[in-house]
Protein backbone atom coordinates (compact mmCIF):
# COMPACT_ATOMS: atom_id res chain seq x y z
CA UNK A 1 0.00 0.00 0.00
CA UNK A 2 1.62 3.20 -1.20
CA UNK A 3 0.85 6.51 0.52
CA UNK A 4 1.61 9.89 -1.01
CA UNK A 5 1.96 12.89 1.25
CA UNK A 6 2.45 16.65 0.92
CA UNK A 7 1.59 19.87 2.73
CA UNK A 8 1.13 23.57 2.29
CA UNK A 9 3.58 24.41 5.07
CA UNK A 10 5.77 26.19 2.50
CA UNK A 11 3.54 29.21 3.18
CA UNK A 12 4.77 29.49 6.80
CA UNK A 13 7.80 31.54 5.69
CA UNK A 14 5.64 33.78 3.49
CA UNK A 15 3.25 34.41 6.37
CA UNK A 16 6.04 35.22 8.81
CA UNK A 17 7.55 37.60 6.26
CA UNK A 18 4.19 39.33 5.68
CA UNK A 19 3.66 39.77 9.44
CA UNK A 20 7.17 41.14 9.87
CA UNK A 21 6.64 43.61 7.02
CA UNK A 22 3.35 44.82 8.55
CA UNK A 23 5.00 45.29 11.94
CA UNK A 24 7.95 47.18 10.44
CA UNK A 25 5.72 49.48 8.39
CA UNK A 26 3.46 50.11 11.40
CA UNK A 27 6.47 50.74 13.63
CA UNK A 28 7.98 53.20 11.16
CA UNK A 29 4.71 55.14 10.94
CA UNK A 30 4.38 55.24 14.74
CA UNK A 31 7.98 56.42 15.21
CA UNK A 32 7.94 59.08 12.49
CA UNK A 33 4.82 60.95 13.55
CA UNK A 34 4.20 62.97 16.67
CA UNK A 35 0.43 63.07 16.38
CA UNK A 36 -1.10 60.66 18.89
CA UNK A 37 -4.26 59.80 16.95
CA UNK A 38 -2.23 58.87 13.84
CA UNK A 39 -0.01 56.66 16.00
CA UNK A 40 -3.08 55.02 17.53
CA UNK A 41 -4.72 54.43 14.14
CA UNK A 42 -1.51 52.99 12.68
CA UNK A 43 -1.16 50.62 15.66
CA UNK A 44 -4.77 49.48 15.26
CA UNK A 45 -4.37 48.98 11.49
CA UNK A 46 -1.12 47.04 12.04
CA UNK A 47 -2.73 44.78 14.64
CA UNK A 48 -5.75 44.28 12.37
CA UNK A 49 -3.52 43.38 9.40
CA UNK A 50 -1.56 40.88 11.50
CA UNK A 51 -4.79 39.26 12.73
CA UNK A 52 -6.13 38.98 9.17
CA UNK A 53 -2.86 37.43 7.96
CA UNK A 54 -2.86 34.88 10.80
CA UNK A 55 -6.54 34.03 10.22
CA UNK A 56 -5.94 33.55 6.49
CA UNK A 57 -2.83 31.44 7.14
CA UNK A 58 -4.71 29.14 9.53
CA UNK A 59 -7.14 28.27 6.75
CA UNK A 60 -4.38 27.72 4.17
CA UNK A 61 -2.10 25.41 6.16
CA UNK A 62 -2.86 21.72 5.78
CA UNK A 63 -1.35 18.33 5.09
CA UNK A 64 -2.72 16.08 2.40
CA UNK A 65 -2.42 12.30 2.30
CA UNK A 66 -3.33 10.18 -0.68
CA UNK A 67 -4.22 6.87 0.95
CA UNK A 68 -5.37 3.66 -0.69
CA UNK A 69 -9.11 4.38 -0.44
CA UNK A 70 -9.42 8.15 0.04
CA UNK A 71 -7.69 11.50 0.29
CA UNK A 72 -7.38 13.01 3.77
CA UNK A 73 -6.85 16.75 4.19
CA UNK A 74 -5.93 17.79 7.73
CA UNK A 75 -5.96 21.48 8.59
CA UNK A 76 -3.32 21.74 11.28
CA UNK A 77 -4.46 24.88 13.07
CA UNK A 78 -8.21 24.37 12.69
CA UNK A 79 -8.25 20.75 13.89
CA UNK A 80 -10.40 19.96 10.87
CA UNK A 81 -10.21 16.83 8.74
CA UNK A 82 -11.74 16.45 5.27
CA UNK A 83 -12.08 13.08 3.57
CA UNK A 84 -12.36 13.08 -0.21
CA UNK A 85 -13.18 10.06 -2.31
CA UNK A 86 -11.10 9.53 -5.44
CA UNK A 87 -14.32 9.62 -7.47
CA UNK A 88 -14.80 13.24 -6.34
CA UNK A 89 -11.31 14.24 -7.53
CA UNK A 90 -11.77 16.18 -10.78
CA UNK A 91 -8.44 17.75 -11.81
CA UNK A 92 -4.81 17.57 -10.76
CA UNK A 93 -2.43 20.22 -12.02
CA UNK A 94 1.34 20.27 -12.00
CA UNK A 95 2.59 23.87 -11.69
CA UNK A 96 6.20 24.73 -12.31
CA UNK A 97 6.83 28.43 -11.89
CA UNK A 98 10.27 29.95 -12.32
CA UNK A 99 12.13 30.49 -9.01
CA UNK A 100 9.42 28.77 -7.03
CA UNK A 101 9.06 25.17 -5.86
CA UNK A 102 6.91 22.90 -8.02
CA UNK A 103 3.34 22.62 -6.81
CA UNK A 104 0.27 20.53 -7.33
CA UNK A 105 -3.24 21.86 -7.37
CA UNK A 106 -6.28 19.66 -7.08
CA UNK A 107 -9.92 20.41 -7.77
CA UNK A 108 -12.51 18.23 -6.05
CA UNK A 109 -16.17 18.09 -5.01
CA UNK A 110 -17.39 18.06 -1.43
CA UNK A 111 -21.07 18.32 -0.55
CA UNK A 112 -22.00 19.89 -3.90
CA UNK A 113 -19.17 22.46 -3.67
CA UNK A 114 -16.14 22.69 -5.91
CA UNK A 115 -12.94 23.29 -3.96
CA UNK A 116 -9.30 23.57 -4.89
CA UNK A 117 -6.10 23.26 -2.90
CA UNK A 118 -2.52 24.08 -3.79
CA UNK A 119 0.42 22.34 -2.12
CA UNK A 120 4.03 21.34 -2.72
CA UNK A 121 4.46 18.79 -5.50
CA UNK A 122 3.85 15.21 -4.40
CA UNK A 123 6.82 13.96 -6.37
CA UNK A 124 9.14 14.94 -9.21
CA UNK A 125 10.05 13.46 -12.56
CA UNK A 126 9.43 9.71 -12.85
CA UNK A 127 8.00 9.48 -9.33
CA UNK A 128 5.32 11.99 -10.33
CA UNK A 129 4.48 9.83 -13.35
CA UNK A 130 4.08 6.84 -11.01
CA UNK A 131 1.81 8.98 -8.82
CA UNK A 132 -0.32 9.97 -11.83
CA UNK A 133 -0.60 6.35 -12.95
CA UNK A 134 -1.64 5.38 -9.43
CA UNK A 135 -4.26 8.16 -9.36
CA UNK A 136 -5.59 7.11 -12.76
CA UNK A 137 -6.19 3.59 -11.39
CA UNK A 138 -8.35 5.19 -8.68
CA UNK A 139 -10.21 7.58 -11.01
CA UNK A 140 -9.90 7.09 -14.77
CA UNK A 141 -11.88 10.31 -15.45
CA UNK A 142 -9.28 12.44 -13.69
CA UNK A 143 -8.18 15.40 -15.80
CA UNK A 144 -4.43 16.10 -15.89
CA UNK A 145 -2.95 19.55 -16.46
CA UNK A 146 0.62 20.82 -16.65
CA UNK A 147 1.63 24.46 -16.49
CA UNK A 148 3.53 25.70 -18.43
CA UNK A 149 2.52 23.51 -21.33
CA UNK A 150 6.10 23.21 -22.62
CA UNK A 151 7.36 21.73 -19.33
CA UNK A 152 9.10 18.34 -19.53
CA UNK A 153 6.37 16.82 -17.33
CA UNK A 154 3.86 17.49 -20.11
CA UNK A 155 5.98 15.46 -22.52
CA UNK A 156 6.38 12.61 -20.04
CA UNK A 157 2.61 12.40 -19.52
CA UNK A 158 2.10 12.51 -23.30
CA UNK A 159 4.40 9.50 -23.70
CA UNK A 160 2.02 7.47 -21.52
CA UNK A 161 -1.44 8.84 -22.25
CA UNK A 162 -0.94 10.21 -25.75
CA UNK A 163 -1.18 13.72 -27.05
CA UNK A 164 -4.83 14.19 -26.18
CA UNK A 165 -4.65 13.29 -22.49
CA UNK A 166 -6.11 16.70 -21.70
CA UNK A 167 -8.93 18.70 -23.15
CA UNK A 168 -7.85 20.98 -25.94
CA UNK A 169 -9.63 24.31 -26.16
CA UNK A 170 -10.70 25.35 -29.61
CA UNK A 171 -9.95 28.98 -30.31
CA UNK A 172 -12.15 30.70 -32.84
CA UNK A 173 -12.24 34.25 -34.07
N, C-alpha and C positions, 0 to 999 in steps of 0.2 A: 504494500500500500504506500504510494508516493504522496507526500504532502508538500504543497508549494506554499510559501509564506512571504509576505512583504508588509511594509507599513508606510505610513505617511509621516514618520517622525523626522524626515528630512526638513520639515517646515519648522522644527523647533528653533533652529538657528535663525531663520528668517523672522520668526516672531520675536525672539530676544533682541534682534537688531532693530526691529520696528519699535519696540518698547523703549530701547535705549535712545533711539533718535527722537522719539516724542519727549522723553525726559530731558534730553539735552536742549531741544528747541524751547520747551517750556521753561527750563532753568535760565536760558539766555534771556528770554523775554522778561522773566521776573527780575533778573539782576541788572538789566539795562534800563529799566524804567523806575521812576521814583513815585509814580502815581499808584496809590494803594489799590484802587478798584481795578486798574488794569492788571496788577499783579495777582489779585484775587481771581479775576476772570481767567487769566492764563493758567493759574494753578488748577482751577476747576475744569477747564478744557483739557489740560494735560492728563488729569486723573480720569476724566471721561474717555479720552482716546485710549488710554492704557486699559481701562476696563473693557472697552469694545474689542480691542485687539485680543485680550485674553479670552473673552467670551467666544469670539470667532475661532480662535485657535483650539479651544476645547472641542468644538464641533468638528474640526478638520483633522484631528489627530486620532488615528485608528490603526489597528493591525488587521490584516486580512489573511485568512487561511483557506486554501483550496484543498478541502478534504475529499475523501473518496465519494461521499454521497451529497455533500452540500458545501456552500461557501459560508464561512463565518466571519462577520465583520464585528470587531470588538472596539468600541470607542473607549479609550483608556480613561479619560477624565470624566466621562458621563456615566460610566458603569452601565453601558447599554450594549446589548448584543443583538445583532441582526443575522438571521439565517436566510440564505438565498439558495433556492434550488437551481441546479444547472439548467433546467428548462426555462427559467426566468431570466437567464443571462442572454442578452441580446447582441451586444457588440463588445469586442475587446480591441483596443487601439494600442499600438506601440508608437511612442512619441520620442523622437531623438532630436533635441534642440541643442544647437551649438552652445558650448560652454555651460551645459547643464546636464545633470545625470539623466540617463534614459528613464522614461516613465511608462507606466501602463495606465490606461483609463478604461474602465468598464461601465457599460450602461446595462441596467437591469430593472425588472419590474418588482415592486413590492406593494401589495394591497392596492392595485389599480393606479399606482404612481410610477412614473419613470424617474429613476435616480441615476446619478453617475458619480464615480469616485476616481480620483487620481492618486497614484502611489508609485513608489520606486519600482523599476522593472523587476518582474519576477525572476527573470534569468536573461542571459545574453547569448547571442550567437546560436550555436547548435542546441544548447539547453533550452533556449526559448522556443525553438522549433519543436523539441520534444514536449514542452509544455502545451503548445498549440495543438499538437496531435492528440495529447491526452485530453484537452478540453473538447476537441472535436468528437472524441469517443463519447463524451458525456452529453454533448448537444451538437448535433450535426447541422443545425440551422444557425449556428453562431456566425456572426459577420466579423470578418477580420479587417483591420485597417492598419496602415503604416503611414506615419508622417515623419519626414517628407517622403513623397512617393518614390524618389530616386535612392532611398536608403538601401543598403545591402540586405536588410531584413526582408524588404519587399521582394527582392529577387530570390531569396531563399524560400520564401513562402510560395512564390510562383513555381519553383521547381517541383514542389510537392502537389499543390492544388491547381496548377495551371494558371494561365494568364487571367482568367475570369473568376478568380476566387472571391473577388469583391464586386460590388455593384458599380457599374460604370455610369456616370451621369452623361446624358446626351445634351450637348450644348447646341442650341439653335439661335438663330438671329432674331 
